[in-house]
Amino acid sequence: MRGNKRNMDKFDRKILDSLQRDSAVSRGALAEQVGLSESQVARRRQALEQSGVIRRYRADLDGRSLGFAVTAFVHVKL
């Protein structure tokens, strides 16, 4: 189902906004933030994953806690 355009409503956008802030949010907390039931949130989240809108979940690591003093982003064009 990837590659198909998905029509998103305000609830889908709220789900995405919440997940971008905290991808490890519980289903219950997400449902409360969005204003839907847990089962509705689960169905919508699964649909967003299956359609490719949500590709993966990531951990946001703190470089300083890991002992890194400098973070550098380098763009190289060949």
LUMLUMDREN-2810 file (N, C-alpha, C; in Angstrom, 1 decimal):
<atoms>
<atom><aa>M</aa><ch>A</ch><at>N</at><xx>0.8</xx><yy>-1.2</yy><zz>0.0</zz></atom>
<atom><aa>M</aa><ch>A</ch><at>CA</at><xx>0.0</xx><yy>0.0</yy><zz>0.0</zz></atom>
<atom><aa>M</aa><ch>A</ch><at>C</at><xx>0.9</xx><yy>1.3</yy><zz>0.0</zz></atom>
<atom><aa>R</aa><ch>A</ch><at>N</at><xx>2.2</xx><yy>1.1</yy><zz>0.1</zz></atom>
<atom><aa>R</aa><ch>A</ch><at>CA</at><xx>3.1</xx><yy>2.3</yy><zz>0.1</zz></atom>
<atom><aa>R</aa><ch>A</ch><at>C</at><xx>3.0</xx><yy>3.0</yy><zz>-1.3</zz></atom>
<atom><aa>G</aa><ch>A</ch><at>N</at><xx>3.1</xx><yy>4.3</yy><zz>-1.2</zz></atom>
<atom><aa>G</aa><ch>A</ch><at>CA</at><xx>3.1</xx><yy>5.0</yy><zz>-2.4</zz></atom>
<atom><aa>G</aa><ch>A</ch><at>C</at><xx>1.7</xx><yy>5.6</yy><zz>-2.8</zz></atom>
<atom><aa>N</aa><ch>A</ch><at>N</at><xx>0.7</xx><yy>5.1</yy><zz>-2.1</zz></atom>
<atom><aa>N</aa><ch>A</ch><at>CA</at><xx>-0.6</xx><yy>5.6</yy><zz>-2.3</zz></atom>
<atom><aa>N</aa><ch>A</ch><at>C</at><xx>-0.8</xx><yy>6.9</yy><zz>-1.5</zz></atom>
<atom><aa>K</aa><ch>A</ch><at>N</at><xx>-1.4</xx><yy>7.9</yy><zz>-2.1</zz></atom>
<atom><aa>K</aa><ch>A</ch><at>CA</at><xx>-1.6</xx><yy>9.1</yy><zz>-1.3</zz></atom>
<atom><aa>K</aa><ch>A</ch><at>C</at><xx>-2.7</xx><yy>8.9</yy><zz>-0.3</zz></atom>
<atom><aa>R</aa><ch>A</ch><at>N</at><xx>-2.5</xx><yy>9.3</yy><zz>0.9</zz></atom>
<atom><aa>R</aa><ch>A</ch><at>CA</at><xx>-3.5</xx><yy>9.1</yy><zz>1.9</zz></atom>
<atom><aa>R</aa><ch>A</ch><at>C</at><xx>-4.1</xx><yy>10.5</yy><zz>2.3</zz></atom>
<atom><aa>N</aa><ch>A</ch><at>N</at><xx>-5.5</xx><yy>10.5</yy><zz>2.3</zz></atom>
<atom><aa>N</aa><ch>A</ch><at>CA</at><xx>-6.2</xx><yy>11.7</yy><zz>2.8</zz></atom>
<atom><aa>N</aa><ch>A</ch><at>C</at><xx>-6.2</xx><yy>11.8</yy><zz>4.3</zz></atom>
<atom><aa>M</aa><ch>A</ch><at>N</at><xx>-5.6</xx><yy>12.8</yy><zz>4.8</zz></atom>
<atom><aa>M</aa><ch>A</ch><at>CA</at><xx>-5.5</xx><yy>12.9</yy><zz>6.3</zz></atom>
<atom><aa>M</aa><ch>A</ch><at>C</at><xx>-6.4</xx><yy>14.0</yy><zz>6.8</zz></atom>
<atom><aa>D</aa><ch>A</ch><at>N</at><xx>-7.1</xx><yy>13.7</yy><zz>7.9</zz></atom>
<atom><aa>D</aa><ch>A</ch><at>CA</at><xx>-7.9</xx><yy>14.7</yy><zz>8.6</zz></atom>
<atom><aa>D</aa><ch>A</ch><at>C</at><xx>-7.2</xx><yy>15.2</yy><zz>9.8</zz></atom>
<atom><aa>K</aa><ch>A</ch><at>N</at><xx>-7.9</xx><yy>16.1</yy><zz>10.6</zz></atom>
<atom><aa>K</aa><ch>A</ch><at>CA</at><xx>-7.3</xx><yy>16.7</yy><zz>11.7</zz></atom>
<atom><aa>K</aa><ch>A</ch><at>C</at><xx>-6.8</xx><yy>15.7</yy><zz>12.8</zz></atom>
<atom><aa>F</aa><ch>A</ch><at>N</at><xx>-7.5</xx><yy>14.6</yy><zz>12.9</zz></atom>
<atom><aa>F</aa><ch>A</ch><at>CA</at><xx>-7.0</xx><yy>13.6</yy><zz>13.9</zz></atom>
<atom><aa>F</aa><ch>A</ch><at>C</at><xx>-5.7</xx><yy>12.9</yy><zz>13.5</zz></atom>
<atom><aa>D</aa><ch>A</ch><at>N</at><xx>-5.6</xx><yy>12.6</yy><zz>12.2</zz></atom>
<atom><aa>D</aa><ch>A</ch><at>CA</at><xx>-4.3</xx><yy>12.1</yy><zz>11.7</zz></atom>
<atom><aa>D</aa><ch>A</ch><at>C</at><xx>-3.2</xx><yy>13.0</yy><zz>11.9</zz></atom>
<atom><aa>R</aa><ch>A</ch><at>N</at><xx>-3.4</xx><yy>14.3</yy><zz>11.6</zz></atom>
<atom><aa>R</aa><ch>A</ch><at>CA</at><xx>-2.4</xx><yy>15.3</yy><zz>11.8</zz></atom>
<atom><aa>R</aa><ch>A</ch><at>C</at><xx>-2.0</xx><yy>15.5</yy><zz>13.3</zz></atom>
<atom><aa>K</aa><ch>A</ch><at>N</at><xx>-3.0</xx><yy>15.4</yy><zz>14.2</zz></atom>
<atom><aa>K</aa><ch>A</ch><at>CA</at><xx>-2.8</xx><yy>15.4</yy><zz>15.6</zz></atom>
<atom><aa>K</aa><ch>A</ch><at>C</at><xx>-1.9</xx><yy>14.2</yy><zz>16.1</zz></atom>
<atom><aa>I</aa><ch>A</ch><at>N</at><xx>-2.3</xx><yy>13.0</yy><zz>15.5</zz></atom>
<atom><aa>I</aa><ch>A</ch><at>CA</at><xx>-1.5</xx><yy>11.8</yy><zz>15.9</zz></atom>
<atom><aa>I</aa><ch>A</ch><at>C</at><xx>0.0</xx><yy>12.0</yy><zz>15.4</zz></atom>
<atom><aa>L</aa><ch>A</ch><at>N</at><xx>0.2</xx><yy>12.5</yy><zz>14.2</zz></atom>
<atom><aa>L</aa><ch>A</ch><at>CA</at><xx>1.5</xx><yy>12.7</yy><zz>13.7</zz></atom>
<atom><aa>L</aa><ch>A</ch><at>C</at><xx>2.3</xx><yy>13.7</yy><zz>14.5</zz></atom>
<atom><aa>D</aa><ch>A</ch><at>N</at><xx>1.6</xx><yy>14.8</yy><zz>14.9</zz></atom>
<atom><aa>D</aa><ch>A</ch><at>CA</at><xx>2.2</xx><yy>15.8</yy><zz>15.7</zz></atom>
<atom><aa>D</aa><ch>A</ch><at>C</at><xx>2.7</xx><yy>15.3</yy><zz>17.1</zz></atom>
<atom><aa>S</aa><ch>A</ch><at>N</at><xx>1.8</xx><yy>14.5</yy><zz>17.7</zz></atom>
<atom><aa>S</aa><ch>A</ch><at>CA</at><xx>2.1</xx><yy>13.9</yy><zz>19.0</zz></atom>
<atom><aa>S</aa><ch>A</ch><at>C</at><xx>3.3</xx><yy>12.9</yy><zz>18.9</zz></atom>
<atom><aa>L</aa><ch>A</ch><at>N</at><xx>3.3</xx><yy>12.1</yy><zz>17.8</zz></atom>
<atom><aa>L</aa><ch>A</ch><at>CA</at><xx>4.3</xx><yy>11.1</yy><zz>17.6</zz></atom>
<atom><aa>L</aa><ch>A</ch><at>C</at><xx>5.7</xx><yy>11.7</yy><zz>17.3</zz></atom>
<atom><aa>Q</aa><ch>A</ch><at>N</at><xx>5.6</xx><yy>12.9</yy><zz>16.6</zz></atom>
<atom><aa>Q</aa><ch>A</ch><at>CA</at><xx>6.9</xx><yy>13.6</yy><zz>16.4</zz></atom>
<atom><aa>Q</aa><ch>A</ch><at>C</at><xx>7.5</xx><yy>14.1</yy><zz>17.6</zz></atom>
<atom><aa>R</aa><ch>A</ch><at>N</at><xx>6.7</xx><yy>14.5</yy><zz>18.6</zz></atom>
<atom><aa>R</aa><ch>A</ch><at>CA</at><xx>7.2</xx><yy>15.0</yy><zz>19.8</zz></atom>
<atom><aa>R</aa><ch>A</ch><at>C</at><xx>7.7</xx><yy>13.9</yy><zz>20.7</zz></atom>
<atom><aa>D</aa><ch>A</ch><at>N</at><xx>7.0</xx><yy>12.8</yy><zz>20.7</zz></atom>
<atom><aa>D</aa><ch>A</ch><at>CA</at><xx>7.3</xx><yy>11.6</yy><zz>21.6</zz></atom>
<atom><aa>D</aa><ch>A</ch><at>C</at><xx>6.9</xx><yy>10.3</yy><zz>20.9</zz></atom>
<atom><aa>S</aa><ch>A</ch><at>N</at><xx>7.7</xx><yy>9.7</yy><zz>20.1</zz></atom>
<atom><aa>S</aa><ch>A</ch><at>CA</at><xx>7.3</xx><yy>8.5</yy><zz>19.4</zz></atom>
<atom><aa>S</aa><ch>A</ch><at>C</at><xx>7.1</xx><yy>7.3</yy><zz>20.3</zz></atom>
<atom><aa>A</aa><ch>A</ch><at>N</at><xx>7.5</xx><yy>7.4</yy><zz>21.6</zz></atom>
<atom><aa>A</aa><ch>A</ch><at>CA</at><xx>7.2</xx><yy>6.3</yy><zz>22.5</zz></atom>
<atom><aa>A</aa><ch>A</ch><at>C</at><xx>6.0</xx><yy>6.5</yy><zz>23.4</zz></atom>
<atom><aa>V</aa><ch>A</ch><at>N</at><xx>5.2</xx><yy>7.5</yy><zz>23.0</zz></atom>
<atom><aa>V</aa><ch>A</ch><at>CA</at><xx>3.9</xx><yy>7.8</yy><zz>23.8</zz></atom>
<atom><aa>V</aa><ch>A</ch><at>C</at><xx>3.0</xx><yy>6.5</yy><zz>23.8</zz></atom>
<atom><aa>S</aa><ch>A</ch><at>N</at><xx>2.4</xx><yy>6.3</yy><zz>24.9</zz></atom>
<atom><aa>S</aa><ch>A</ch><at>CA</at><xx>1.5</xx><yy>5.1</yy><zz>25.0</zz></atom>
<atom><aa>S</aa><ch>A</ch><at>C</at><xx>0.2</xx><yy>5.4</yy><zz>24.2</zz></atom>
<atom><aa>R</aa><ch>A</ch><at>N</at><xx>-0.4</xx><yy>4.3</yy><zz>23.9</zz></atom>
<atom><aa>R</aa><ch>A</ch><at>CA</at><xx>-1.7</xx><yy>4.4</yy><zz>23.2</zz></atom>
<atom><aa>R</aa><ch>A</ch><at>C</at><xx>-2.7</xx><yy>5.2</yy><zz>23.9</zz></atom>
<atom><aa>G</aa><ch>A</ch><at>N</at><xx>-2.8</xx><yy>5.0</yy><zz>25.2</zz></atom>
<atom><aa>G</aa><ch>A</ch><at>CA</at><xx>-3.8</xx><yy>5.7</yy><zz>26.1</zz></atom>
<atom><aa>G</aa><ch>A</ch><at>C</at><xx>-3.5</xx><yy>7.2</yy><zz>26.1</zz></atom>
<atom><aa>A</aa><ch>A</ch><at>N</at><xx>-2.2</xx><yy>7.6</yy><zz>26.3</zz></atom>
<atom><aa>A</aa><ch>A</ch><at>CA</at><xx>-1.8</xx><yy>9.0</yy><zz>26.3</zz></atom>
<atom><aa>A</aa><ch>A</ch><at>C</at><xx>-2.1</xx><yy>9.6</yy><zz>24.9</zz></atom>
<atom><aa>L</aa><ch>A</ch><at>N</at><xx>-1.7</xx><yy>8.9</yy><zz>23.9</zz></atom>
<atom><aa>L</aa><ch>A</ch><at>CA</at><xx>-2.0</xx><yy>9.4</yy><zz>22.5</zz></atom>
<atom><aa>L</aa><ch>A</ch><at>C</at><xx>-3.4</xx><yy>9.6</yy><zz>22.3</zz></atom>
<atom><aa>A</aa><ch>A</ch><at>N</at><xx>-4.3</xx><yy>8.7</yy><zz>22.7</zz></atom>
<atom><aa>A</aa><ch>A</ch><at>CA</at><xx>-5.7</xx><yy>8.8</yy><zz>22.5</zz></atom>
<atom><aa>A</aa><ch>A</ch><at>C</at><xx>-6.2</xx><yy>10.1</yy><zz>23.3</zz></atom>
<atom><aa>E</aa><ch>A</ch><at>N</at><xx>-5.7</xx><yy>10.3</yy><zz>24.5</zz></atom>
<atom><aa>E</aa><ch>A</ch><at>CA</at><xx>-6.1</xx><yy>11.5</yy><zz>25.3</zz></atom>
<atom><aa>E</aa><ch>A</ch><at>C</at><xx>-5.7</xx><yy>12.8</yy><zz>24.6</zz></atom>
<atom><aa>Q</aa><ch>A</ch><at>N</at><xx>-4.5</xx><yy>12.8</yy><zz>24.1</zz></atom>
<atom><aa>Q</aa><ch>A</ch><at>CA</at><xx>-4.0</xx><yy>14.0</yy><zz>23.4</zz></atom>
<atom><aa>Q</aa><ch>A</ch><at>C</at><xx>-4.8</xx><yy>14.3</yy><zz>22.1</zz></atom>
<atom><aa>V</aa><ch>A</ch><at>N</at><xx>-5.2</xx><yy>13.3</yy><zz>21.4</zz></atom>
<atom><aa>V</aa><ch>A</ch><at>CA</at><xx>-5.8</xx><yy>13.5</yy><zz>20.1</zz></atom>
<atom><aa>V</aa><ch>A</ch><at>C</at><xx>-7.4</xx><yy>13.6</yy><zz>20.3</zz></atom>
<atom><aa>G</aa><ch>A</ch><at>N</at><xx>-7.9</xx><yy>13.1</yy><zz>21.3</zz></atom>
<atom><aa>G</aa><ch>A</ch><at>CA</at><xx>-9.4</xx><yy>13.2</yy><zz>21.5</zz></atom>
<atom><aa>G</aa><ch>A</ch><at>C</at><xx>-10.2</xx><yy>12.0</yy><zz>20.9</zz></atom>
<atom><aa>L</aa><ch>A</ch><at>N</at><xx>-9.5</xx><yy>10.9</yy><zz>20.8</zz></atom>
<atom><aa>L</aa><ch>A</ch><at>CA</at><xx>-10.2</xx><yy>9.7</yy><zz>20.2</zz></atom>
<atom><aa>L</aa><ch>A</ch><at>C</at><xx>-10.0</xx><yy>8.5</yy><zz>21.2</zz></atom>
<atom><aa>S</aa><ch>A</ch><at>N</at><xx>-10.7</xx><yy>7.4</yy><zz>20.9</zz></atom>
<atom><aa>S</aa><ch>A</ch><at>CA</at><xx>-10.6</xx><yy>6.2</yy><zz>21.7</zz></atom>
<atom><aa>S</aa><ch>A</ch><at>C</at><xx>-9.2</xx><yy>5.6</yy><zz>21.4</zz></atom>
<atom><aa>E</aa><ch>A</ch><at>N</at><xx>-8.8</xx><yy>4.7</yy><zz>22.3</zz></atom>
<atom><aa>E</aa><ch>A</ch><at>CA</at><xx>-7.5</xx><yy>4.0</yy><zz>22.0</zz></atom>
<atom><aa>E</aa><ch>A</ch><at>C</at><xx>-7.6</xx><yy>3.1</yy><zz>20.8</zz></atom>
<atom><aa>S</aa><ch>A</ch><at>N</at><xx>-8.8</xx><yy>2.5</yy><zz>20.6</zz></atom>
<atom><aa>S</aa><ch>A</ch><at>CA</at><xx>-8.9</xx><yy>1.6</yy><zz>19.4</zz></atom>
<atom><aa>S</aa><ch>A</ch><at>C</at><xx>-8.9</xx><yy>2.4</yy><zz>18.1</zz></atom>
<atom><aa>Q</aa><ch>A</ch><at>N</at><xx>-9.5</xx><yy>3.6</yy><zz>18.1</zz></atom>
<atom><aa>Q</aa><ch>A</ch><at>CA</at><xx>-9.5</xx><yy>4.5</yy><zz>16.9</zz></atom>
<atom><aa>Q</aa><ch>A</ch><at>C</at><xx>-8.1</xx><yy>5.0</yy><zz>16.6</zz></atom>
<atom><aa>V</aa><ch>A</ch><at>N</at><xx>-7.3</xx><yy>5.3</yy><zz>17.7</zz></atom>
<atom><aa>V</aa><ch>A</ch><at>CA</at><xx>-6.0</xx><yy>5.8</yy><zz>17.5</zz></atom>
<atom><aa>V</aa><ch>A</ch><at>C</at><xx>-5.1</xx><yy>4.6</yy><zz>17.0</zz></atom>
<atom><aa>A</aa><ch>A</ch><at>N</at><xx>-5.3</xx><yy>3.4</yy><zz>17.5</zz></atom>
<atom><aa>A</aa><ch>A</ch><at>CA</at><xx>-4.5</xx><yy>2.3</yy><zz>17.0</zz></atom>
<atom><aa>A</aa><ch>A</ch><at>C</at><xx>-4.8</xx><yy>2.0</yy><zz>15.5</zz></atom>
<atom><aa>R</aa><ch>A</ch><at>N</at><xx>-6.1</xx><yy>2.1</yy><zz>15.1</zz></atom>
<atom><aa>R</aa><ch>A</ch><at>CA</at><xx>-6.4</xx><yy>1.8</yy><zz>13.7</zz></atom>
<atom><aa>R</aa><ch>A</ch><at>C</at><xx>-5.8</xx><yy>2.9</yy><zz>12.8</zz></atom>
<atom><aa>R</aa><ch>A</ch><at>N</at><xx>-5.9</xx><yy>4.1</yy><zz>13.2</zz></atom>
<atom><aa>R</aa><ch>A</ch><at>CA</at><xx>-5.3</xx><yy>5.2</yy><zz>12.4</zz></atom>
<atom><aa>R</aa><ch>A</ch><at>C</at><xx>-3.8</xx><yy>5.2</yy><zz>12.4</zz></atom>
<atom><aa>R</aa><ch>A</ch><at>N</at><xx>-3.2</xx><yy>4.9</yy><zz>13.5</zz></atom>
<atom><aa>R</aa><ch>A</ch><at>CA</at><xx>-1.7</xx><yy>4.7</yy><zz>13.5</zz></atom>
<atom><aa>R</aa><ch>A</ch><at>C</at><xx>-1.3</xx><yy>3.6</yy><zz>12.6</zz></atom>
<atom><aa>Q</aa><ch>A</ch><at>N</at><xx>-2.0</xx><yy>2.5</yy><zz>12.6</zz></atom>
<atom><aa>Q</aa><ch>A</ch><at>CA</at><xx>-1.6</xx><yy>1.4</yy><zz>11.8</zz></atom>
<atom><aa>Q</aa><ch>A</ch><at>C</at><xx>-1.8</xx><yy>1.7</yy><zz>10.3</zz></atom>
<atom><aa>A</aa><ch>A</ch><at>N</at><xx>-2.9</xx><yy>2.5</yy><zz>10.0</zz></atom>
<atom><aa>A</aa><ch>A</ch><at>CA</at><xx>-3.1</xx><yy>2.9</yy><zz>8.6</zz></atom>
<atom><aa>A</aa><ch>A</ch><at>C</at><xx>-2.0</xx><yy>3.9</yy><zz>8.1</zz></atom>
<atom><aa>L</aa><ch>A</ch><at>N</at><xx>-1.6</xx><yy>4.7</yy><zz>9.0</zz></atom>
<atom><aa>L</aa><ch>A</ch><at>CA</at><xx>-0.5</xx><yy>5.7</yy><zz>8.7</zz></atom>
<atom><aa>L</aa><ch>A</ch><at>C</at><xx>0.8</xx><yy>4.9</yy><zz>8.5</zz></atom>
<atom><aa>E</aa><ch>A</ch><at>N</at><xx>1.1</xx><yy>3.9</yy><zz>9.2</zz></atom>
<atom><aa>E</aa><ch>A</ch><at>CA</at><xx>2.3</xx><yy>3.0</yy><zz>9.0</zz></atom>
<atom><aa>E</aa><ch>A</ch><at>C</at><xx>2.2</xx><yy>2.3</yy><zz>7.7</zz></atom>
<atom><aa>Q</aa><ch>A</ch><at>N</at><xx>1.0</xx><yy>1.6</yy><zz>7.5</zz></atom>
<atom><aa>Q</aa><ch>A</ch><at>CA</at><xx>0.9</xx><yy>0.8</yy><zz>6.3</zz></atom>
<atom><aa>Q</aa><ch>A</ch><at>C</at><xx>0.9</xx><yy>1.6</yy><zz>5.0</zz></atom>
<atom><aa>S</aa><ch>A</ch><at>N</at><xx>0.5</xx><yy>2.9</yy><zz>5.1</zz></atom>
<atom><aa>S</aa><ch>A</ch><at>CA</at><xx>0.5</xx><yy>3.7</yy><zz>3.9</zz></atom>
<atom><aa>S</aa><ch>A</ch><at>C</at><xx>1.8</xx><yy>4.4</yy><zz>3.6</zz></atom>
<atom><aa>G</aa><ch>A</ch><at>N</at><xx>2.8</xx><yy>4.2</yy><zz>4.6</zz></atom>
<atom><aa>G</aa><ch>A</ch><at>CA</at><xx>4.1</xx><yy>4.7</yy><zz>4.4</zz></atom>
<atom><aa>G</aa><ch>A</ch><at>C</at><xx>4.3</xx><yy>6.1</yy><zz>4.9</zz></atom>
<atom><aa>V</aa><ch>A</ch><at>N</at><xx>3.2</xx><yy>6.7</yy><zz>5.5</zz></atom>
<atom><aa>V</aa><ch>A</ch><at>CA</at><xx>3.3</xx><yy>8.1</yy><zz>6.1</zz></atom>
<atom><aa>V</aa><ch>A</ch><at>C</at><xx>4.3</xx><yy>8.0</yy><zz>7.3</zz></atom>
<atom><aa>I</aa><ch>A</ch><at>N</at><xx>4.1</xx><yy>7.0</yy><zz>8.1</zz></atom>
<atom><aa>I</aa><ch>A</ch><at>CA</at><xx>5.1</xx><yy>6.8</yy><zz>9.2</zz></atom>
<atom><aa>I</aa><ch>A</ch><at>C</at><xx>6.0</xx><yy>5.7</yy><zz>8.7</zz></atom>
<atom><aa>R</aa><ch>A</ch><at>N</at><xx>7.2</xx><yy>6.0</yy><zz>8.6</zz></atom>
<atom><aa>R</aa><ch>A</ch><at>CA</at><xx>8.2</xx><yy>5.0</yy><zz>8.0</zz></atom>
<atom><aa>R</aa><ch>A</ch><at>C</at><xx>8.9</xx><yy>4.2</yy><zz>9.1</zz></atom>
<atom><aa>R</aa><ch>A</ch><at>N</at><xx>9.2</xx><yy>4.9</yy><zz>10.2</zz></atom>
<atom><aa>R</aa><ch>A</ch><at>CA</at><xx>9.9</xx><yy>4.2</yy><zz>11.3</zz></atom>
<atom><aa>R</aa><ch>A</ch><at>C</at><xx>9.8</xx><yy>5.1</yy><zz>12.6</zz></atom>
<atom><aa>Y</aa><ch>A</ch><at>N</at><xx>10.3</xx><yy>4.5</yy><zz>13.7</zz></atom>
<atom><aa>Y</aa><ch>A</ch><at>CA</at><xx>10.4</xx><yy>5.2</yy><zz>14.9</zz></atom>
<atom><aa>Y</aa><ch>A</ch><at>C</at><xx>11.8</xx><yy>5.3</yy><zz>15.3</zz></atom>
<atom><aa>R</aa><ch>A</ch><at>N</at><xx>12.3</xx><yy>6.4</yy><zz>15.9</zz></atom>
<atom><aa>R</aa><ch>A</ch><at>CA</at><xx>13.7</xx><yy>6.6</yy><zz>16.2</zz></atom>
<atom><aa>R</aa><ch>A</ch><at>C</at><xx>13.9</xx><yy>7.0</yy><zz>17.6</zz></atom>
<atom><aa>A</aa><ch>A</ch><at>N</at><xx>15.0</xx><yy>6.8</yy><zz>18.2</zz></atom>
<atom><aa>A</aa><ch>A</ch><at>CA</at><xx>15.4</xx><yy>7.3</yy><zz>19.5</zz></atom>
<atom><aa>A</aa><ch>A</ch><at>C</at><xx>16.2</xx><yy>8.6</yy><zz>19.3</zz></atom>
<atom><aa>D</aa><ch>A</ch><at>N</at><xx>15.9</xx><yy>9.6</yy><zz>20.1</zz></atom>
<atom><aa>D</aa><ch>A</ch><at>CA</at><xx>16.6</xx><yy>10.9</yy><zz>20.1</zz></atom>
<atom><aa>D</aa><ch>A</ch><at>C</at><xx>17.6</xx><yy>10.8</yy><zz>21.2</zz></atom>
<atom><aa>L</aa><ch>A</ch><at>N</at><xx>18.9</xx><yy>10.6</yy><zz>20.8</zz></atom>
<atom><aa>L</aa><ch>A</ch><at>CA</at><xx>20.0</xx><yy>10.4</yy><zz>21.7</zz></atom>
<atom><aa>L</aa><ch>A</ch><at>C</at><xx>20.6</xx><yy>11.7</yy><zz>22.1</zz></atom>
<atom><aa>D</aa><ch>A</ch><at>N</at><xx>21.0</xx><yy>11.8</yy><zz>23.4</zz></atom>
<atom><aa>D</aa><ch>A</ch><at>CA</at><xx>21.7</xx><yy>13.0</yy><zz>23.9</zz></atom>
<atom><aa>D</aa><ch>A</ch><at>C</at><xx>23.2</xx><yy>12.7</yy><zz>23.7</zz></atom>
<atom><aa>G</aa><ch>A</ch><at>N</at><xx>23.8</xx><yy>13.4</yy><zz>22.8</zz></atom>
<atom><aa>G</aa><ch>A</ch><at>CA</at><xx>25.3</xx><yy>13.2</yy><zz>22.5</zz></atom>
<atom><aa>G</aa><ch>A</ch><at>C</at><xx>26.1</xx><yy>13.5</yy><zz>23.7</zz></atom>
<atom><aa>R</aa><ch>A</ch><at>N</at><xx>25.8</xx><yy>14.5</yy><zz>24.5</zz></atom>
<atom><aa>R</aa><ch>A</ch><at>CA</at><xx>26.6</xx><yy>14.9</yy><zz>25.7</zz></atom>
<atom><aa>R</aa><ch>A</ch><at>C</at><xx>26.6</xx><yy>13.8</yy><zz>26.7</zz></atom>
<atom><aa>S</aa><ch>A</ch><at>N</at><xx>25.4</xx><yy>13.1</yy><zz>26.9</zz></atom>
<atom><aa>S</aa><ch>A</ch><at>CA</at><xx>25.4</xx><yy>12.0</yy><zz>27.8</zz></atom>
<atom><aa>S</aa><ch>A</ch><at>C</at><xx>26.2</xx><yy>10.8</yy><zz>27.4</zz></atom>
<atom><aa>L</aa><ch>A</ch><at>N</at><xx>26.4</xx><yy>10.8</yy><zz>26.0</zz></atom>
<atom><aa>L</aa><ch>A</ch><at>CA</at><xx>27.3</xx><yy>9.7</yy><zz>25.5</zz></atom>
<atom><aa>L</aa><ch>A</ch><at>C</at><xx>28.7</xx><yy>10.1</yy><zz>25.4</zz></atom>
<atom><aa>G</aa><ch>A</ch><at>N</at><xx>29.1</xx><yy>11.3</yy><zz>25.8</zz></atom>
<atom><aa>G</aa><ch>A</ch><at>CA</at><xx>30.4</xx><yy>11.7</yy><zz>25.8</zz></atom>
<atom><aa>G</aa><ch>A</ch><at>C</at><xx>30.9</xx><yy>12.5</yy><zz>24.6</zz></atom>
<atom><aa>F</aa><ch>A</ch><at>N</at><xx>30.0</xx><yy>12.9</yy><zz>23.7</zz></atom>
<atom><aa>F</aa><ch>A</ch><at>CA</at><xx>30.4</xx><yy>13.6</yy><zz>22.5</zz></atom>
<atom><aa>F</aa><ch>A</ch><at>C</at><xx>30.3</xx><yy>15.1</yy><zz>22.8</zz></atom>
<atom><aa>A</aa><ch>A</ch><at>N</at><xx>31.3</xx><yy>15.8</yy><zz>22.6</zz></atom>
<atom><aa>A</aa><ch>A</ch><at>CA</at><xx>31.4</xx><yy>17.3</yy><zz>22.9</zz></atom>
<atom><aa>A</aa><ch>A</ch><at>C</at><xx>30.9</xx><yy>18.1</yy><zz>21.7</zz></atom>
<atom><aa>V</aa><ch>A</ch><at>N</at><xx>31.0</xx><yy>17.6</yy><zz>20.5</zz></atom>
<atom><aa>V</aa><ch>A</ch><at>CA</at><xx>30.6</xx><yy>18.4</yy><zz>19.3</zz></atom>
<atom><aa>V</aa><ch>A</ch><at>C</at><xx>29.7</xx><yy>17.5</yy><zz>18.4</zz></atom>
<atom><aa>T</aa><ch>A</ch><at>N</at><xx>28.7</xx><yy>18.2</yy><zz>17.8</zz></atom>
<atom><aa>T</aa><ch>A</ch><at>CA</at><xx>27.9</xx><yy>17.6</yy><zz>16.8</zz></atom>
<atom><aa>T</aa><ch>A</ch><at>C</at><xx>28.1</xx><yy>18.3</yy><zz>15.5</zz></atom>
<atom><aa>A</aa><ch>A</ch><at>N</at><xx>28.4</xx><yy>17.7</yy><zz>14.5</zz></atom>
<atom><aa>A</aa><ch>A</ch><at>CA</at><xx>28.6</xx><yy>18.3</yy><zz>13.2</zz></atom>
<atom><aa>A</aa><ch>A</ch><at>C</at><xx>27.7</xx><yy>17.7</yy><zz>12.1</zz></atom>
<atom><aa>F</aa><ch>A</ch><at>N</at><xx>27.1</xx><yy>18.5</yy><zz>11.3</zz></atom>
<atom><aa>F</aa><ch>A</ch><at>CA</at><xx>26.4</xx><yy>18.1</yy><zz>10.2</zz></atom>
<atom><aa>F</aa><ch>A</ch><at>C</at><xx>27.1</xx><yy>18.6</yy><zz>8.9</zz></atom>
<atom><aa>V</aa><ch>A</ch><at>N</at><xx>27.5</xx><yy>17.7</yy><zz>8.1</zz></atom>
<atom><aa>V</aa><ch>A</ch><at>CA</at><xx>28.3</xx><yy>18.0</yy><zz>6.9</zz></atom>
<atom><aa>V</aa><ch>A</ch><at>C</at><xx>27.5</xx><yy>17.7</yy><zz>5.6</zz></atom>
<atom><aa>H</aa><ch>A</ch><at>N</at><xx>27.4</xx><yy>18.6</yy><zz>4.7</zz></atom>
<atom><aa>H</aa><ch>A</ch><at>CA</at><xx>26.8</xx><yy>18.3</yy><zz>3.4</zz></atom>
<atom><aa>H</aa><ch>A</ch><at>C</at><xx>27.9</xx><yy>18.3</yy><zz>2.4</zz></atom>
<atom><aa>V</aa><ch>A</ch><at>N</at><xx>28.0</xx><yy>17.2</yy><zz>1.7</zz></atom>
<atom><aa>V</aa><ch>A</ch><at>CA</at><xx>29.0</xx><yy>17.1</yy><zz>0.6</zz></atom>
<atom><aa>V</aa><ch>A</ch><at>C</at><xx>28.3</xx><yy>16.8</yy><zz>-0.7</zz></atom>
<atom><aa>K</aa><ch>A</ch><at>N</at><xx>28.6</xx><yy>17.6</yy><zz>-1.7</zz></atom>
<atom><aa>K</aa><ch>A</ch><at>CA</at><xx>28.0</xx><yy>17.4</yy><zz>-3.0</zz></atom>
<atom><aa>K</aa><ch>A</ch><at>C</at><xx>29.2</xx><yy>17.1</yy><zz>-4.0</zz></atom>
<atom><aa>L</aa><ch>A</ch><at>N</at><xx>29.1</xx><yy>15.9</yy><zz>-4.6</zz></atom>
<atom><aa>L</aa><ch>A</ch><at>CA</at><xx>30.1</xx><yy>15.5</yy><zz>-5.6</zz></atom>
<atom><aa>L</aa><ch>A</ch><at>C</at><xx>29.7</xx><yy>15.7</yy><zz>-7.0</zz></atom>
</atoms>
